[in-house]
Amino acid sequence: MNPWFSKRAALAALGVLLMSCTVTHADEGMWLFNNPPLKLLKDRHNFTPTKDWLDHVQQSSVRFNSGGSGSFVSEDGLVMTNHHVGADALQKISTKDKNYLRDGFLAKNRSEEVKCVDLELNVLTSIDDVTDKVNAAVKSGASAEEAFKARRAVMAEIEKAALAGKDPKKSRADVVTLYQGGQYHLYQFQRYTDIRLVFAPEQQIAFFGGDPDNFEYPRYDLDCCFFRVYEDDKPVKLKHWLRWSKSGAKDNELVFVSGHPGRTSRLNTVAELEYMRDKQFPNLMQILNRLEVMLKVYSDRSEENARRAKDELFGIQNSRKARDGGLAGLLDPGLMGRKKTAEQKLREAVAKDPKLKDALPAWDNIAKAQEEIGKVAQRYNLLERGFGFNSTLFSTARTLVRAAEERTKPDGERLREFRSSNEEPLKLQLFSDEPIHDDLEIVKLGDSLTFLCGQLGSTDPLVQKVLAGKSPRQRAAELITGSKLKDVETRKKLYDGGAKAVEASQDPFIALAKLVDQEARDVRKVVETQSELKQQAYGQLAKAKFAVEGTSTYPDATFTLRLAYGTVKGFEENGQKVPFETTYSGLFERSDDHKNQPPFDLPERWVKLRPQLEKDKAFMNTPFNFVCTADIIGGNSGSPVINKEAEVVGLIFDGNIQSLVLDFIYTDDQARAVSVHSAGIIEALRKVYNAGALADELIGKK
């Protein structure tokens, strides 16, 4: 399949679909576990999950702090996720001599399982609606700044109370904003931080087809990875984990996806979507393209450079392609037309109902607030989000500088990331002993300082102070080589020493972080204040939507646990039917079509075993990847696909190109979630990787 041709055809077909379709699609929704779509499932699929079923799936689901989802798949703490979700951990434990990201890894027994660096897994244990308490803290007539402070304070108070009497190293509590401010829920989690690598295939088979096949289908990727959770130096013993299906996903079968979709913008107003289309996405694409070129040039210099930058480069390329598809959707007149029609319909309903009149100004208030945010967006992105200071050491220095100040304040007055309930996760990252490579840090920081100059101008007063009379590359080298923050013990002393230790520090990155901090805080305050106005307005719109459409709906994604459902089925593209599954025979054919050249080359292990595997008809016909209509987005990577018996039938790892508009609107005409088939995983473990013990653990064979 030519990816460029299929992309154009897909977007054209999508435009026709969106202009002609006005009904809710059958499998739409990223549903809250405390508000599942019971009636929809009963009416459309004649299935009603019980509370026990939902509780079991919820407590079998796992969130990775590195971004992504996973699930427990054995009673001994075995966790399944994607290779690309585990890539951050693989990168950090790799060395020049042991490249786990490239070459893969298999622990032959538990004593060989390798402990990961700064990896945290969260399991959702409870959800409580705290909307009334949060809203009650905001007094009538309060200014936006006062309202923001009151809301921040009460959220910190709720989280702190939730952790009272619990071990903060094993527990987490977050107040989550839903429906853009329409509801607030307290999510409590079990934290796990002793995570060990069990198995990973070679990256080349996990990401077979590389960038050309990314977000395409058919696919042939073994994008899986297995870890084990330990407590007190022993594998955890679990009550809830997902059993393995004997048959795997079947055509037209009802399936579920339990995972952590990152962020969607489906409830956004048209004004916000237009801002994203005209400003936010083009600016982000510029940044991603720049980063990709910089990392690619660095990687091409040597094999070791390529190893050091591989995971980051993969992430940038993946983000760039995803945002390219999202921008294409926002530029589609059909999509925007459908959003305008839906918004106008709600406006008219609000205007006709006297009880909803308070919501009438909400659309204009959101547009005005977004306009104000747009005025400071450039400096906010460069200074507060750190696009002008792309360096692990700068991020570390900023955390130390801010922690010294924030920890002296009452909990409710701190910046959200420094609230006491978040201290243990923050320290896990701050004191990480992940490898930091001077040459890569210099290249990244030098490039971002150049970007800072280009955006603000070389005569900008702050830019001149930052560069201190040096070129961006010279300044970057001076900062990186002169800093002691690579040493974990130095960071701990500065953190524990508080304001006095930070003030006395002569580290150049501490000085730089202090130099930038006040202006970064100033633009952050503008964004937070205007976001509070937007949140209040969205809260009014949420109430109006509930009144008009009912409360049986789902909020936008927030990187918290959601349940999606759909059916396993193919689709039609360019007048041809695309089957729901691929097989291992198709993998070899795809490689042959490209003469086994990158990125369609097979790992050496697969090349050596190919003659033997091709004689095994059962292996060659084993389902490898498949698609379904479940509603997913970035963050769902690593989510288990389960059947009605809550058995694993697959592993989400991607969406096709037609799914990239799901950030803004749902369609199931061609959009599909792409998964590794459960049977394909078992076959590869047994017949390619000699990992029979792991396969036995998955299927429950003692």
C-alpha positions in Angstrom: 0.0 0.0 0.0 1.3 3.5 -0.9 1.0 5.4 2.4 0.8 8.8 0.7 -2.0 7.8 -1.7 -4.0 6.0 1.1 -3.7 9.1 3.3 -5.1 11.4 0.7 -7.9 9.0 -0.1 -8.7 8.5 3.5 -9.0 12.2 4.2 -11.1 12.8 1.1 -13.5 9.9 2.1 -13.6 11.2 5.6 -14.8 14.6 4.4 -17.7 13.0 2.6 -18.6 11.0 5.6 -18.6 13.9 8.0 -20.7 16.1 5.7 -23.3 13.4 5.3 -23.4 11.9 8.8 -25.3 13.5 11.7 -26.1 10.5 14.0 -24.1 9.2 16.9 -22.0 6.2 15.9 -22.7 2.9 17.5 -19.3 2.3 19.1 -18.5 5.9 20.1 -17.2 6.7 23.6 -14.4 6.7 26.1 -16.6 5.9 29.1 -16.0 6.5 32.8 -15.9 3.3 34.9 -18.3 4.9 37.3 -20.7 5.8 34.4 -20.5 2.9 31.9 -22.7 2.7 28.8 -24.9 -0.1 30.2 -28.0 0.8 28.2 -26.1 1.3 24.9 -24.4 -2.0 25.3 -27.6 -3.8 26.1 -29.5 -2.2 23.2 -26.8 -2.5 20.6 -24.9 -5.6 21.6 -27.2 -7.4 24.0 -24.6 -7.4 26.7 -24.6 -5.8 30.2 -21.3 -5.9 32.2 -21.9 -6.5 35.9 -20.3 -4.4 38.6 -18.0 -7.3 39.4 -16.9 -7.4 35.8 -16.2 -3.7 35.7 -14.4 -3.8 39.1 -12.3 -6.7 37.9 -11.3 -5.0 34.6 -10.6 -1.7 36.4 -8.3 -3.2 38.9 -6.5 -5.3 36.2 -5.7 -2.1 34.2 -2.4 -0.2 34.6 -1.2 3.3 33.8 2.4 4.0 32.9 3.8 7.3 34.2 5.9 7.4 31.0 2.7 7.8 29.0 0.6 4.8 28.0 -1.5 1.9 29.3 -1.1 -1.7 30.3 -2.7 -4.6 32.2 -1.9 -7.3 34.7 -1.9 -10.7 32.9 -0.9 -13.1 35.6 -1.4 -13.4 39.4 2.3 -12.9 39.8 2.4 -9.2 38.8 3.1 -9.7 35.1 2.2 -6.6 33.1 1.6 -6.4 29.4 2.0 -3.2 27.3 3.5 -2.1 24.0 7.1 -2.1 23.1 6.9 1.6 22.3 5.3 2.3 25.7 8.1 0.4 27.4 10.7 2.0 25.1 11.5 4.7 27.6 12.4 2.1 30.3 14.3 0.0 27.7 16.4 3.1 26.7 17.3 4.0 30.3 18.5 0.5 31.2 20.4 0.1 28.0 24.2 0.7 27.6 26.6 0.8 24.6 27.1 -3.0 25.1 23.5 -4.0 25.9 21.1 -2.3 23.6 17.7 -3.7 24.9 15.7 -1.2 22.8 17.2 -2.4 19.6 18.1 -6.1 20.3 15.3 -7.0 22.7 15.5 -8.9 26.0 14.3 -12.1 27.7 14.7 -13.0 31.3 15.0 -16.8 31.5 14.0 -16.7 35.1 12.9 -14.1 37.7 16.4 -13.6 39.0 17.3 -12.2 35.5 14.5 -9.7 35.4 16.1 -6.2 35.1 14.9 -3.4 37.4 13.8 -0.3 35.5 14.7 3.3 36.2 12.1 5.8 37.5 9.2 3.8 36.1 5.9 4.1 38.0 2.7 2.2 37.4 -0.7 3.2 38.8 -3.8 1.1 39.3 -7.1 2.9 39.9 -8.7 1.7 43.1 -11.6 4.1 43.6 -13.5 7.1 42.1 -15.5 9.6 44.1 -17.5 12.6 42.7 -16.3 15.7 44.5 -17.9 18.2 42.2 -20.0 19.9 44.8 -17.1 20.3 47.2 -14.8 21.9 44.5 -17.5 24.2 43.3 -18.5 25.3 46.8 -15.0 26.6 47.4 -15.4 29.2 44.6 -17.4 32.1 46.1 -20.0 33.9 44.0 -18.5 37.1 42.5 -14.9 35.9 42.8 -12.5 37.1 40.2 -11.0 34.6 37.9 -7.7 34.7 39.8 -9.5 34.3 43.1 -11.6 31.4 41.7 -8.5 29.7 40.4 -6.7 29.9 43.7 -9.8 28.7 45.6 -10.2 25.7 43.2 -6.5 24.8 43.4 -6.6 25.0 47.2 -9.6 22.8 47.7 -8.3 20.2 45.2 -5.0 20.0 47.1 -7.0 19.7 50.3 -9.1 16.8 49.0 -6.1 15.0 47.7 -4.2 15.4 51.0 -7.1 14.2 53.0 -7.4 11.1 50.7 -3.8 10.1 51.5 -4.1 10.6 55.2 -3.0 7.5 57.0 -1.7 5.9 53.8 1.9 5.3 52.7 2.5 8.0 50.1 5.1 5.7 48.4 2.3 3.3 47.6 -0.7 5.6 47.1 -1.7 8.4 44.9 -4.7 10.7 44.8 -5.6 13.1 42.0 -8.7 15.4 41.6 -9.5 15.1 37.9 -11.3 17.8 35.9 -14.0 16.3 33.6 -16.3 17.8 31.0 -13.9 20.8 30.9 -15.0 21.8 34.4 -18.5 20.3 34.5 -17.5 17.7 37.1 -14.6 16.9 39.4 -13.7 13.3 40.5 -11.2 12.1 43.0 -9.2 9.2 41.6 -7.2 7.1 44.1 -4.4 4.8 42.9 -2.1 2.1 44.1 1.5 3.1 43.2 4.1 0.6 42.1 7.7 1.7 41.6 9.7 -1.6 41.6 9.2 -2.6 38.0 11.4 -5.1 36.2 11.7 -6.0 32.6 10.7 -9.5 31.6 10.6 -9.6 27.8 10.9 -7.2 24.8 11.3 -8.2 21.1 13.6 -6.3 18.8 12.4 -2.8 18.0 12.5 -3.6 14.3 9.8 -6.3 14.6 7.9 -4.2 17.2 7.8 -1.3 14.7 8.1 -3.2 11.5 7.5 -0.8 8.5 8.7 2.2 10.5 7.4 5.6 9.7 6.0 4.7 6.3 3.6 2.2 7.9 2.9 4.2 11.1 -0.8 4.9 11.3 -1.4 2.6 8.3 -3.1 -0.7 7.9 -2.6 -3.6 7.1 0.2 -3.9 9.7 2.7 -6.5 10.9 4.0 -5.4 14.3 4.9 -7.4 17.3 4.5 -4.3 19.5 4.4 -5.9 22.9 6.5 -5.8 26.0 6.2 -7.5 29.5 7.3 -6.2 32.9 6.8 -7.6 36.4 5.7 -5.6 39.5 7.5 -6.2 42.7 6.9 -5.2 46.3 9.4 -5.9 49.1 11.7 -7.5 46.5 9.0 -10.1 45.7 6.5 -10.3 42.8 3.1 -9.0 43.9 0.3 -11.5 44.4 -2.8 -10.2 42.7 -6.5 -10.8 43.1 -7.3 -9.2 39.7 -5.6 -9.9 36.4 -6.8 -10.7 32.9 -6.9 -14.3 31.8 -5.8 -15.2 28.2 -8.4 -16.1 25.6 -7.9 -19.5 24.0 -9.0 -18.3 20.5 -8.2 -14.6 20.5 -10.2 -11.9 18.6 -12.7 -13.1 16.0 -14.4 -11.3 13.2 -17.5 -9.3 14.3 -16.9 -10.1 17.9 -17.8 -7.5 20.6 -14.6 -6.3 22.3 -13.6 -3.8 25.0 -10.6 -1.6 25.5 -9.6 -0.6 29.1 -7.0 2.1 29.0 -5.9 5.7 29.5 -6.6 7.9 26.5 -4.5 11.0 26.8 -6.5 13.9 25.5 -9.3 14.7 23.2 -11.0 17.9 22.2 -14.5 16.8 21.2 -16.3 19.1 23.6 -14.3 22.1 22.6 -16.1 25.0 21.1 -15.7 25.9 17.4 -13.7 29.0 18.5 -11.2 26.8 20.3 -10.9 24.4 17.4 -10.3 27.3 15.0 -7.5 28.5 17.3 -6.0 25.0 17.3 -6.3 24.8 13.5 -4.8 28.3 12.8 -2.3 28.7 15.6 -1.6 25.8 17.9 -1.2 23.0 15.5 0.9 24.9 12.9 3.2 26.1 15.7 3.6 22.7 17.2 4.3 21.2 13.7 7.1 23.7 13.3 8.6 22.6 16.6 8.3 18.9 15.9 9.8 19.2 12.4 12.7 21.1 13.8 13.3 18.5 16.6 13.1 15.6 14.2 15.7 17.1 11.9 18.0 17.9 14.8 17.8 14.4 16.3 18.1 12.7 12.9 21.3 14.6 12.1 22.7 13.7 15.5 21.7 10.0 15.1 23.3 9.7 11.7 26.8 10.6 13.1 27.4 7.3 14.8 25.7 4.0 15.9 26.1 5.1 19.5 24.4 8.4 18.8 21.6 6.6 17.2 21.1 4.4 20.3 21.1 7.4 22.6 18.5 9.3 20.6 16.4 6.5 19.3 13.5 6.5 21.8 13.2 10.3 21.7 13.4 10.4 17.9 10.7 7.8 17.6 8.4 9.8 19.9 9.0 13.0 17.9 8.3 11.2 14.6 5.2 9.6 16.0 3.9 12.9 17.3 4.6 14.7 14.1 2.7 12.2 12.0 -0.2 12.2 14.5 -0.5 16.0 14.6 -0.2 16.1 10.8 -3.3 13.9 10.6 -5.1 15.9 13.3 -4.4 19.2 11.5 -5.7 17.7 8.2 -8.9 16.9 10.1 -9.2 20.5 11.4 -8.7 21.8 7.9 -11.5 19.5 6.6 -14.6 21.7 5.9 -16.8 18.7 6.6 -15.5 18.1 10.1 -15.7 21.8 11.0 -19.1 22.0 9.4 -20.4 19.2 11.6 -18.9 20.8 14.7 -20.6 24.2 13.8 -23.9 22.5 13.3 -23.8 20.7 16.6 -22.8 23.9 18.4 -25.5 26.0 16.8 -28.1 23.3 17.8 -27.0 23.6 21.4 -27.0 27.4 21.3 -30.6 27.4 20.0 -31.7 25.0 22.7 -30.1 27.1 25.4 -31.7 30.3 24.0 -35.2 28.7 24.1 -34.9 27.5 27.8 -35.1 30.2 30.5 -33.5 27.8 33.0 -30.3 27.7 30.8 -29.9 31.4 30.1 -26.8 31.6 32.3 -25.0 29.5 29.6 -25.7 32.0 26.8 -22.5 34.0 27.3 -20.3 30.9 27.7 -19.3 30.6 24.0 -18.1 34.2 23.8 -16.4 34.0 27.2 -14.4 31.0 26.0 -13.4 32.7 22.7 -12.3 35.8 24.7 -10.3 33.8 27.1 -8.6 31.9 24.3 -7.7 35.1 22.6 -6.0 36.3 25.8 -4.1 33.1 26.1 -3.0 33.5 22.4 -1.4 36.8 23.3 1.1 35.1 25.6 1.2 31.7 24.0 4.6 32.2 22.4 6.4 33.1 25.6 4.4 30.6 27.6 5.6 27.8 25.2 9.2 28.9 25.2 9.6 29.8 28.9 7.1 27.8 30.9 6.7 24.7 28.7 10.4 24.8 28.1 10.5 24.7 24.3 13.3 27.3 24.5 15.4 25.2 27.0 15.3 21.6 25.7 17.5 19.9 28.3 17.0 17.4 31.0 19.3 19.4 33.2 17.3 22.6 32.8 14.1 20.7 33.7 15.9 19.4 36.8 17.2 22.8 37.8 13.7 24.4 37.4 12.2 21.7 39.6 14.8 22.3 42.3 14.4 26.1 42.1 10.6 25.9 42.3 10.5 23.2 44.9 12.6 25.4 47.2 10.1 28.2 47.0 6.8 26.2 46.7 7.5 23.9 49.7 7.5 26.9 52.0 3.9 27.7 51.1 0.7 26.2 52.4 -0.3 23.2 50.3 -3.2 24.8 48.6 -1.1 27.8 47.4 1.5 25.8 45.7 1.8 25.2 42.0 -0.1 22.0 41.3 2.9 19.8 40.6 4.4 20.7 44.0 1.4 19.8 46.2 2.2 17.4 49.0 0.1 14.6 47.5 2.4 14.6 44.4 5.7 14.7 46.3 6.7 11.0 45.9 6.0 10.9 42.1 7.9 14.2 41.7 10.9 12.8 43.7 10.9 9.6 41.7 11.6 11.6 38.5 13.8 14.2 40.1 16.2 11.6 41.6 16.2 9.3 38.6 19.6 7.9 37.7 18.7 7.8 34.0 21.9 8.3 31.8 22.5 11.8 30.7 24.8 12.2 27.7 26.6 15.6 27.5 26.9 15.6 23.7 23.2 15.0 23.1 22.3 17.5 25.8 24.5 20.1 24.1 22.9 19.5 20.7 19.4 19.7 22.1 19.9 22.8 24.2 21.9 24.6 21.5 19.1 24.0 19.0 16.4 25.1 21.4 18.3 28.3 22.4 18.7 29.0 18.7 14.9 28.5 18.4 14.4 30.9 21.4 16.4 33.6 19.6 14.6 33.1 16.4 11.2 33.4 18.1 11.8 36.3 20.4 14.7 38.0 18.5 18.3 38.3 19.5 17.8 41.8 21.0 15.1 40.6 23.4 16.4 41.5 27.0 15.7 38.0 28.4 17.4 36.3 25.4 20.5 38.4 25.9 20.6 37.5 29.6 20.2 33.8 28.8 23.0 33.8 26.1 25.3 35.9 28.3 27.3 37.1 25.3 27.7 33.6 23.8 26.3 31.9 20.7 23.5 29.4 21.4 25.9 26.4 20.9 28.6 27.9 23.0 26.2 28.8 25.8 24.8 25.3 25.7 28.2 23.7 26.0 29.1 26.0 28.8 26.0 25.1 30.8 26.1 21.4 30.2 29.8 20.9 31.0 29.7 23.2 34.0 26.7 21.6 35.7 26.9 19.1 38.6 23.2 18.3 38.4 24.0 15.0 36.6 24.9 13.7 40.0 21.8 12.4 41.9 23.3 13.0 45.3 23.8 16.7 44.3 20.1 16.9 43.4 19.1 15.3 46.7 21.2 17.8 48.7 19.7 20.8 46.9 16.2 19.5 47.3 16.6 18.6 51.0 18.4 21.8 51.7 15.6 23.9 50.4 15.8 27.6 49.6 19.1 28.1 51.5 20.9 25.4 49.5 19.5 26.5 46.2 20.3 30.2 46.8 23.9 29.2 47.7 24.3 27.0 44.6 26.8 28.1 42.0 25.5 25.6 39.4 25.0 27.4 36.1 21.7 25.7 35.4 20.3 26.7 38.8 21.3 30.3 37.9 19.6 30.0 34.5 16.4 28.5 36.0 16.3 31.4 38.5 16.9 33.9 35.7 13.9 32.6 33.6 11.6 31.7 36.5 9.8 35.0 37.2 8.8 35.7 33.6 7.8 32.1 33.1 5.6 32.3 36.2 4.0 35.5 35.0 2.9 34.0 31.7 1.7 30.9 33.4 -0.4 33.0 35.7 -2.1 34.6 32.7 -2.8 31.2 31.1 -4.1 29.7 34.4 -6.4 32.7 35.0 -7.8 32.7 31.5 -8.2 28.9 31.7 -10.2 29.3 34.9 -12.6 31.6 32.9 -12.8 28.9 30.2 -13.4 26.2 32.8 -16.3 28.2 34.4 -17.8 28.7 30.9 -17.4 25.0 30.0 -19.0 24.1 33.3 -22.1 26.1 32.3 -22.1 24.4 28.9 -21.8 21.0 30.5 -24.9 21.7 32.6 -26.7 22.9 29.4 -25.7 19.7 27.5 -26.8 17.5 30.4 -30.1 19.3 30.4 -30.6 19.0 26.7 -29.0 15.7 25.9 -29.1 13.9 29.3 -26.1 12.8 31.5 -25.5 9.5 29.7 -22.5 10.7 27.9 -18.7 10.7 28.3 -16.2 13.5 28.9 -13.1 14.2 26.9 -10.0 12.1 27.6 -7.8 13.1 30.6 -5.2 10.3 30.7 -7.4 8.5 33.3 -9.0 5.1 33.0 -11.7 4.7 30.4 -13.7 1.8 28.9 -14.3 1.8 25.1 -16.1 -0.9 23.1 -16.4 -1.9 19.5 -16.5 -4.8 17.1 -13.7 -6.6 15.3 -14.2 -5.8 11.6 -12.4 -4.6 8.5 -13.2 -1.7 6.4 -13.3 -0.5 2.8 -10.6 1.7 1.3 -10.2 2.8 -2.3 -13.0 0.5 -3.3 -11.3 -2.6 -1.9 -12.1 -4.5 1.3 -9.4 -4.5 3.9 -9.6 -7.7 6.0 -9.9 -7.4 9.8 -6.7 -9.4 10.5 -3.2 -10.0 9.1 -1.1 -13.2 9.5 2.6 -14.0 9.8 2.7 -15.1 6.2 1.8 -11.5 5.3 4.7 -10.3 7.4 7.2 -12.2 5.2 5.4 -11.1 2.0 5.6 -7.5 3.1 9.3 -7.8 3.8 9.9 -9.5 0.4 8.0 -6.8 -1.4 10.6 -4.3 -0.1 13.6 -6.7 -0.6 14.0 -6.9 3.2 15.3 -3.3 3.2 14.8 -0.9 6.1 12.3 -0.2 7.5 10.9 -3.5 6.2 13.8 -5.6 7.2 13.3 -8.5 9.5 15.6 -8.9 12.6 18.4 -11.4 12.3 16.6 -13.9 14.5 13.6 -13.9 12.2 15.7 -14.3 9.1 17.5 -17.3 10.5 14.3 -19.0 11.6 12.3 -18.1 8.5 12.9 -21.5 6.6 11.7 -23.4 9.7 8.8 -21.1 10.4 7.5 -21.2 6.7 7.2 -25.0 7.0 4.9 -24.5 10.0 1.5 -23.8 8.4 -0.1 -23.2 11.8 2.4 -20.4 12.5 2.2 -18.8 9.1 -1.7 -18.7 9.4 -1.7 -17.4 12.9 -3.4 -14.0 13.2 -0.8 -11.3 13.8 -2.5 -7.9 13.8 -6.2 -6.9 13.7 -8.6 -4.0 13.8 -11.7 -3.0 15.6 -14.0 0.0 15.9 -13.2 0.8 19.6 -12.9 4.5 20.3 -9.2 5.1 21.2 -6.6 7.9 21.1 -3.0 8.5 22.1 -2.4 7.1 25.6 -4.5 4.0 24.8 -1.2 2.4 23.5 -0.7 -0.8 25.6 -4.4 -1.2 26.5 -5.7 -4.7 26.6 -8.4 -5.7 24.2 -10.8 -8.1 26.0 -13.9 -10.1 25.2 -17.1 -10.4 27.1 -15.5 -12.8 29.5 -12.8 -10.2 30.3 -10.2 -12.4 28.5 -7.3 -10.9 26.6 -7.8 -11.2 22.8 -5.4 -8.5 21.8 -3.2 -5.5 22.6 -3.8 -2.0 21.2 -0.8 -0.4 19.6 -2.0 2.1 17.0 -4.9 3.6 15.0 -5.1 3.7 11.2 -4.6 7.0 9.4 -8.4 7.5 9.2 -8.5 7.5 13.1 -6.4 10.6 13.5 -9.4 12.9 13.6 -10.8 11.0 16.7 -9.2 13.8 18.8 -12.1 16.0 17.5 -14.9 13.7 16.4 -15.7 10.0 16.2 -16.3 8.0 13.1 -16.4 4.3 12.5 -16.8 4.2 8.8 -13.0 3.6 8.2 -11.4 4.6 11.5 -10.0 1.6 13.3 -7.9 0.7 16.4 -5.0 -1.5 15.5 -3.9 -4.4 17.8 -1.5 -7.3 18.2 -3.5 -10.5 18.2 -3.3 -12.5 21.4 -2.6 -15.7 19.4 0.2 -14.0 17.5 1.9 -13.0 20.7 1.9 -16.6 22.1 3.2 -18.1 18.8 6.1 -15.6 18.6 7.0 -16.3 22.2 7.1 -20.0 21.7 8.5 -20.4 18.2 10.7 -17.4 17.7 11.9 -16.3 21.2 12.1 -19.7 23.0 10.0 -18.0 25.7 7.8 -21.0 26.5 7.7 -20.3 30.3 6.4 -16.8 29.7 3.8 -18.1 27.2 2.7 -20.7 29.8 2.4 -18.0 32.4 0.1 -16.0 30.1 -2.2 -18.8 29.3 -2.3 -20.0 33.0 -0.4 -23.2 32.4 1.4 -24.3 35.5 
